[in-house]
Amino acid sequence: MLFSLASLCCLAMTACVYEPEQYIAKESGNDSGDSETLDVGTIYAVNQGYQICNPSISQDLDKYPGAMLWLNFSGSLGVKSDDSTYNVKKAGEHDRLTVSDSTNKVLWFVKIDTANGDCEFQDPEWSTHGNYIAALRAFDRTGGKCKSENREFGIIAIRMSDKKRFTFYSEGISSEATPHLWIDPSAKLNPEADDSTIEGFFGTNNVRLTYVAEDKQNVLFVDFADVKSKKDLEKALANPKKMKGPEDTKDGYIESQLFSPDGKFVVYNVIENSMTGWNAYIQEVSETSSPIRIEKLDGMMSAPAQPHWFQYDGRLFVTWAEFPNGEIMTGQQKNLLDKSMHDGSGGRTAMREVSLLEGAPADLAVTWIGDVRQISPIPTIGGRSSDGRFLATGDSKAFLIKLP
């Protein structure tokens, strides 16, 4: 882990890389957002060069097409909002979650609830269902002024349609837990239901939560399918199940685990503490499953980084980024509007089709189909939209890419 004088440092894609001051690109965008239309597609600068983290591509193509979820730093923000309470000039660090589009227009946001003790959000990720986000919520365990050394973390879900919260854990969670939710895609809300229950809040009990254990060596998960009462819920949360971690966690840590579209598998990273070495894995969501490494094949620039699921027309793929040897995984200082970045020398985004078999031995659980395909000669770490048209990325600089 790294620390700055300003704040706690969390690494990689779903957690922010903190700096003493917000990073601001020298070439900031205009009100409508800078863009370049080239052979690689149309590249849109998000937040006009101001630093962001936790880029997550839209999971709701009806309400938020061509958009991304992200987490802000303090100071000015390079977006425009019709809501005066958004306040683009005086943002606090991690004080809101924002969904914005390629024109830098804010389509949705939610701020921390300071009246109830919120200090910040951390690790936001769009769930597999377009109406829900999973995130960490921090508060000051001393009741003080949210000093980083006093922060305690819990896991919440936010329902985008009304910005209401569901608290899974109020405390006791790692600041690098990178939570993610799978929710039955057929779920339907009952407006008369009790929001304090899983079924009332999500419209179904068929919900799964995953997060990284405190020691960052294992992935934990909770299945709420059989939760019928408050007592059931408390018991399920108190006894999360543990997935066996890979051997290379001894020299690094797990993060960014994401549910497959059917909720039965996850993909995730194991990152060396230097962040210049990593591996990616697929694993069935089970206490008895074994992690299966996504191999680096001939022609690949690096082992896969920041793997995401991508489902299209009934076919399932894993997408990932690749970076040149010795580079930090996030490629945080890259300006994708620079044409010198478009030849693939700074990394690329790739994918490969996969077939999964639940309950099978490790050598049969994952079957790769066809070759590795290049999606873009630009590395991206925020996923591919379900219509296949957009990629999202961000760290010191953030971008949406509309593919040609």
C-alpha positions in Angstrom: 0.0 0.0 0.0 1.0 3.6 -0.6 0.2 6.6 1.6 0.3 10.3 1.0 0.1 13.1 3.6 -3.3 14.0 2.3 -5.2 10.7 2.5 -5.4 7.0 2.5 -4.1 5.4 -0.7 -6.0 2.6 -2.4 -4.6 1.1 -5.6 -5.7 0.0 -9.0 -8.9 0.4 -11.0 -11.7 0.2 -8.5 -9.8 2.0 -5.8 -8.2 5.4 -6.2 -4.6 6.3 -6.4 -4.4 9.3 -4.1 -2.0 12.2 -4.5 -1.4 15.2 -2.1 -3.3 17.3 -4.6 -5.8 16.5 -7.4 -4.1 15.8 -10.7 -5.2 18.3 -13.4 -4.2 17.7 -17.0 -2.3 20.6 -18.7 -4.7 20.4 -21.7 -8.2 20.6 -20.1 -11.3 20.4 -22.1 -14.0 22.9 -22.9 -17.6 22.9 -21.8 -18.8 20.3 -24.2 -15.8 18.0 -23.7 -12.7 17.5 -26.0 -12.9 14.7 -28.5 -11.0 13.3 -31.4 -12.5 11.2 -34.2 -9.8 8.8 -35.6 -9.4 5.3 -36.9 -9.5 4.0 -33.4 -12.9 5.6 -32.8 -14.1 8.8 -31.2 -12.3 9.6 -27.9 -14.1 11.8 -25.4 -12.2 13.4 -22.5 -14.3 13.0 -19.3 -14.2 15.6 -16.6 -12.0 17.8 -18.8 -8.7 16.5 -17.5 -9.4 16.6 -13.8 -8.5 13.5 -12.0 -11.1 10.7 -11.4 -11.0 7.1 -10.4 -13.2 4.0 -10.4 -14.4 4.2 -14.0 -17.3 1.9 -14.6 -19.1 1.7 -17.9 -22.9 2.2 -18.0 -25.1 -0.8 -17.3 -28.3 1.1 -18.2 -28.4 1.8 -22.0 -31.9 3.3 -21.8 -31.3 6.0 -19.2 -27.5 6.4 -19.5 -26.2 5.4 -22.9 -22.6 6.2 -23.7 -21.9 7.1 -20.1 -19.7 6.1 -17.2 -19.8 6.1 -13.4 -16.8 7.7 -11.6 -15.5 9.0 -8.3 -14.1 12.6 -8.0 -11.3 14.3 -6.2 -11.6 17.6 -4.4 -11.7 21.1 -6.0 -13.2 21.9 -9.3 -14.9 19.4 -11.6 -15.0 19.6 -15.4 -18.6 18.7 -15.9 -21.9 20.6 -16.2 -25.0 19.9 -14.2 -28.6 21.2 -14.4 -28.8 20.7 -10.6 -27.3 23.6 -8.6 -26.6 21.3 -5.6 -24.0 19.4 -7.7 -21.6 22.4 -7.2 -18.8 21.9 -9.7 -16.4 24.4 -8.0 -16.2 23.1 -4.4 -16.3 19.3 -4.5 -15.0 17.4 -1.5 -12.7 14.4 -2.1 -14.9 11.4 -2.8 -18.0 13.3 -1.8 -20.3 12.2 -4.7 -20.8 9.5 -7.3 -21.3 10.8 -10.8 -22.6 9.4 -14.1 -21.7 11.6 -17.0 -21.8 11.3 -20.8 -19.4 12.1 -23.6 -20.4 15.8 -23.5 -19.5 16.0 -19.8 -23.1 16.4 -18.9 -24.0 15.0 -15.5 -26.8 12.5 -16.0 -27.1 11.3 -12.4 -25.3 11.9 -9.1 -25.6 11.2 -5.4 -23.7 12.9 -2.6 -22.5 11.6 0.8 -24.9 12.1 3.7 -22.8 14.2 6.0 -25.8 14.7 8.4 -25.6 10.9 9.1 -21.8 10.9 9.5 -20.6 10.0 6.0 -17.0 10.9 5.2 -16.6 9.6 1.7 -17.5 7.0 -0.9 -14.9 4.5 -2.1 -14.8 1.7 -4.7 -18.1 2.4 -6.5 -19.0 -0.2 -9.2 -22.1 -0.5 -11.3 -23.7 -3.8 -10.4 -24.8 -6.3 -13.1 -28.3 -4.6 -12.8 -28.6 -1.1 -14.3 -30.5 0.3 -11.3 -27.9 -0.5 -8.6 -24.4 0.5 -7.6 -22.3 -1.1 -4.9 -19.8 1.1 -2.9 -18.0 1.5 0.3 -19.2 4.1 2.7 -16.7 5.6 5.2 -17.4 7.3 8.5 -15.1 8.6 11.4 -15.1 6.0 14.2 -14.2 8.7 16.7 -17.1 10.9 15.7 -14.6 13.5 14.6 -13.7 15.3 11.4 -13.1 12.3 9.1 -9.3 12.1 9.4 -8.1 9.3 7.2 -6.6 7.4 10.1 -9.9 7.3 11.9 -12.1 6.1 9.0 -14.1 2.9 9.2 -15.7 1.3 6.1 -18.9 -0.5 5.4 -20.6 -1.8 2.2 -23.8 -0.2 0.8 -26.0 -0.5 -2.3 -27.5 2.6 -3.9 -30.7 2.3 -6.0 -30.3 4.8 -8.8 -34.0 5.3 -9.4 -34.5 7.0 -6.1 -31.0 7.2 -4.6 -32.0 5.2 -1.5 -29.4 3.0 0.3 -29.3 -0.5 1.6 -26.6 -1.2 4.2 -25.0 -4.6 4.0 -22.2 -3.8 6.5 -22.0 -0.6 8.6 -18.4 -1.3 9.6 -15.6 -3.8 9.7 -14.8 -3.8 6.0 -11.4 -3.2 4.3 -10.9 0.1 2.6 -9.9 -2.0 -0.5 -12.8 -4.4 -0.5 -14.0 -3.5 -4.0 -17.6 -4.7 -3.5 -19.7 -5.9 -6.4 -23.4 -7.0 -6.7 -25.1 -9.5 -8.9 -28.9 -9.1 -9.1 -31.4 -11.2 -11.0 -32.0 -9.3 -14.2 -35.7 -10.1 -14.1 -36.1 -8.4 -10.7 -39.1 -6.0 -10.5 -39.6 -3.5 -7.7 -42.8 -3.4 -5.7 -43.4 0.2 -4.6 -45.2 -1.0 -1.5 -42.4 -3.3 -0.4 -40.2 -2.9 2.7 -36.9 -1.3 1.6 -35.2 -2.7 4.7 -35.4 -6.2 3.2 -33.4 -7.7 0.4 -36.5 -8.5 -1.6 -38.1 -5.1 -0.9 -35.0 -3.1 -1.9 -33.9 -5.2 -4.9 -37.2 -6.6 -6.1 -35.8 -10.1 -5.6 -34.0 -12.3 -3.1 -31.8 -13.6 -5.9 -28.9 -11.3 -5.0 -25.2 -12.0 -4.5 -22.6 -9.8 -2.9 -18.8 -10.2 -3.2 -15.9 -8.3 -1.6 -12.3 -8.8 -0.7 -11.3 -10.0 2.8 -9.4 -7.8 5.2 -6.1 -9.6 4.4 -6.7 -9.2 0.7 -5.9 -12.9 0.1 -9.4 -14.2 -0.5 -12.7 -13.3 -2.2 -15.7 -13.4 0.1 -19.3 -13.8 -1.0 -22.8 -13.8 0.4 -25.8 -15.4 -1.3 -29.2 -13.9 -0.3 -31.4 -16.4 -2.2 -32.6 -18.1 0.9 -32.9 -15.0 3.1 -36.5 -14.7 4.2 -36.3 -12.8 7.5 -34.2 -10.2 9.3 -32.6 -13.0 11.3 -31.7 -14.8 8.0 -30.1 -11.7 6.7 -28.1 -11.1 9.8 -26.9 -14.7 9.8 -25.9 -14.6 6.1 -23.9 -11.3 6.5 -22.2 -12.6 9.7 -21.0 -15.7 7.9 -19.7 -14.8 4.4 -18.3 -17.7 2.4 -14.7 -17.7 1.3 -13.3 -18.6 -2.1 -9.8 -20.1 -2.2 -7.3 -17.5 -3.3 -4.4 -18.0 -5.8 -0.9 -18.8 -4.7 0.5 -15.5 -5.9 -1.5 -13.5 -3.3 1.6 -14.1 -1.1 3.4 -11.4 -3.0 0.4 -9.1 -3.7 -3.3 -8.8 -3.2 -6.7 -9.5 -4.8 -9.0 -6.7 -6.0 -11.7 -5.8 -8.6 -13.6 -9.0 -8.5 -16.7 -8.8 -10.8 -19.6 -11.2 -11.1 -20.4 -12.8 -14.5 -23.8 -12.0 -16.0 -25.3 -15.1 -14.5 -23.7 -14.5 -11.1 -22.0 -17.9 -11.0 -18.3 -16.8 -11.6 -16.1 -13.9 -10.9 -13.0 -12.4 -12.7 -10.4 -10.5 -10.7 -6.8 -9.3 -10.4 -4.0 -10.3 -8.2 -1.6 -7.4 -8.2 2.0 -7.3 -7.0 2.6 -4.6 -4.4 4.7 -2.7 -7.0 1.7 -2.6 -9.4 4.1 -3.4 -12.2 3.2 -7.1 -12.2 -0.2 -8.8 -12.1 -2.3 -11.8 -13.1 -6.0 -12.2 -13.8 -8.2 -15.1 -12.8 -11.7 -16.6 -13.3 -13.2 -18.5 -10.4 -16.6 -20.1 -9.7 -18.4 -18.5 -6.8 -18.0 -21.5 -4.5 -16.1 -22.4 -1.4 -14.6 -25.4 -3.2 -13.7 -23.9 -6.5 -10.1 -23.3 -7.7 -8.9 -20.0 -9.3 -8.1 -20.4 -13.0 -5.4 -18.0 -14.3 -6.1 -16.3 -17.6 -2.9 -17.1 -19.4 -0.6 -14.6 -21.2 -0.4 -16.0 -24.8 1.9 -15.3 -27.7 1.2 -11.9 -29.1 -0.1 -10.4 -25.8 1.8 -7.4 -24.4 1.3 -8.5 -20.8 -0.8 -10.7 -18.6 -4.5 -9.5 -18.6 -5.2 -6.5 -16.4 -8.6 -5.3 -15.0 -10.7 -8.1 -16.5 -14.4 -7.4 -17.2 -17.2 -9.6 -18.5 -18.9 -8.6 -21.8 -22.0 -10.4 -23.0 -23.3 -9.9 -26.5 -26.0 -11.7 -28.5 -25.8 -14.7 -26.2 -22.0 -15.0 -26.3 -19.8 -14.4 -23.3 -16.4 -12.7 -23.4 -13.7 -11.5 -21.0 -12.2 -8.1 -21.8 -9.0 -6.8 -20.4 -6.2 -4.2 -20.8 -2.5 -5.0 -21.6 0.4 -2.7 -20.8 4.1 -2.6 -21.8 6.5 -4.4 -19.5 7.4 -2.4 -16.4 4.4 0.0 -16.6 2.0 0.5 -13.7 -1.3 -1.3 -14.5 -3.6 1.7 -14.7 -1.4 3.6 -17.1 -2.5 6.6 -15.2 -0.6 9.3 -17.0 -1.7 8.5 -20.5 -3.5 11.1 -22.6 -5.6 9.2 -25.1 -6.2 12.3 -27.2 -2.5 12.2 -28.1 -2.3 10.4 -31.5 1.0 8.9 -30.5 -1.0 6.7 -28.1 -3.0 5.2 -31.0 -0.4 2.8 -32.4 -0.7 0.3 -29.6 2.7 1.1 -28.1 1.2 2.2 -24.8 -1.0 -0.8 -24.4 -4.3 -2.2 -25.8 -7.7 -3.5 -24.9 -8.4 -7.1 -25.9 -11.0 -9.8 -25.4 -11.6 -13.5 -25.8 -14.8 -15.6 -25.9 -15.3 -18.0 -23.1 -17.7 -20.8 -22.0 -18.2 -21.6 -18.4 -19.5 -24.8 -16.7 -20.7 -24.5 -13.1 -19.7 -27.3 -10.7 -17.1 -28.8 -13.0 -13.5 -29.6 -12.2 -11.1 -26.8 -12.8 -9.8 -28.1 -16.1 -13.4 -28.2 -17.5 -14.9 -25.2 -15.8 -13.4 -22.6 -18.3 -13.2 -23.3 -22.0 -11.7 -20.6 -24.2 -13.2 -20.1 -27.7 -11.2 -18.7 -30.6 -8.2 -16.4 -30.4 -7.6 -13.2 -28.4 -9.0 -10.3 -30.3 -7.9 -6.7 -30.1 -10.8 -4.3 -29.3 -8.7 -1.1 -29.4 -5.0 -0.2 -29.7 -5.6 1.8 -26.5 -5.6 0.3 -23.0 -8.9 0.8 -21.0 -9.8 -0.4 -17.5 -13.5 0.5 -17.0 -15.2 -2.2 -19.2 -17.2 -2.4 -22.4 -20.8 -1.4 -22.7 -23.3 -4.2 -23.3 -24.1 -2.8 -26.8 -20.4 -3.1 -27.6 -20.1 0.5 -28.7 -18.2 2.2 -25.8 -15.2 1.6 -23.6 -14.5 3.5 -20.4 -11.2 4.3 -18.6 -9.8 6.7 -16.1 -7.4 7.4 -13.4 -5.3 10.6 -13.7 -7.2 11.2 -16.9 -10.6 9.8 -17.9 -12.0 8.9 -21.3 -14.9 7.3 -23.1 -14.2 5.7 -26.4 -16.9 5.2 -29.0 -15.6 2.3 -31.1 -15.7 2.6 -34.9 
